[in-house]
């Protein structure tokens, strides 16, 4: 099965990096084939289209 890409975008990165760490641990535990990465919101336009799932931090939701 092909790995899915889950990208998280936020402005600060501190809480997002913690969430990424926990998501990766659960994906590994349950053998879910995913690649989970966090990026600053400035890269959303560049990286977002390549993702299967995009999660946004609440502080950047206004960008929608």
MIDREN-674812 format. One record per residue: x, y, z of N, C-alpha, C in turn. Coordinates in pm, whole numbers, plus 50000, padded with zeros to 5 digits. Example, Ala and Ser with C-alpha at 12.3 -4.5 7.8 and 13.67 -1.06 7.14 Angstrom:
// residues 2
513194943150780512304955050780513204967050780512854977550708513674989450714512905000350787
// end
This chain:
// residues 64
500844988250000500005000050000500895012550000500535022149918501295034549907501085043150031502155049350077502055057850195501315070750161500435074650251499715087250238500525098250305500395110250256501115121750311500135130550389500445132750517499665141650602500565153350637500145165350598500945177350623500185186550718500885191450817500325201050911500995214550888500185225050886500705238550867500295247250985501255255051035500965264151145501925275851140501745285151234502625296951233503805295351328503595290051446504695289151544505455275951534504735264951532505385251951516505575243851642505455249851758505715242451881504655231751907503395235751907502335225851932502215216151816502475220851695502385212251578503445201351582504645204651625505695194451631505355183751734504715187751843504265178051943503185168951884502245174851812501175167051749501745157451645502685161951565503315153351465503985141551532504685144051639505355133351713504365122951763503255127351818502235118051869501545110551755501285117551645500655111051530501565100351471502855103451461503805093651408503875081351497503865083351628503915072151722502705063051705501525068951689500315060951672500305053951535500755060751433500815054651300501755042651301502875044051369503825032951380503225021451462502585024951572501975014851659500955006351583500135012851503499075005751430499465002451286500735004451253501275001251121500495007851007500205020651026499505028450925500555034450831500455031850702501465036850607501285051650573501855060250658501735074650636503075081650655503185093050592504305102150615503675114750672504085118350793503495129850862504585140350881504305152450831505285163250839504595176450873505345185350937504845198750969505655209150893504945219750853505575230650778505005243950826505755254750805505205268050835504135271550731503215280250769502115283650678502615289950549503795295350548504325301450425504585291250315504675278450352504895267950252503615260650212502475264950262501215258050234500915257450084501135268350014500875268549871501795259449792503015257949839504005249649771503865234849805503725231749933503695217849980502295211749982501295220050007499925215250024499385206449912499575210149785499025202149676499555187749671500715185249728501285171649725500735162849837499995168749930499495161250046498175154250016497965143150084496675136350078495725142350182496305146850295495545153150402496305165650446495585176750461496195189150510495465193250637496235195750742495685200550868496255214450894495375223650936495805237350963495675240551110496655247551162496565252551299495475263151304494785264451417493665273951426494085288451401495335291751431495795305451414495995309351268495935299851176496075303251034494825299950953493735296351019492495292850949491965304550866492275316750908491805328550835492335328850691493415321450666494025321450534493165314350429492195306650473491325299650379490505309650302
// end
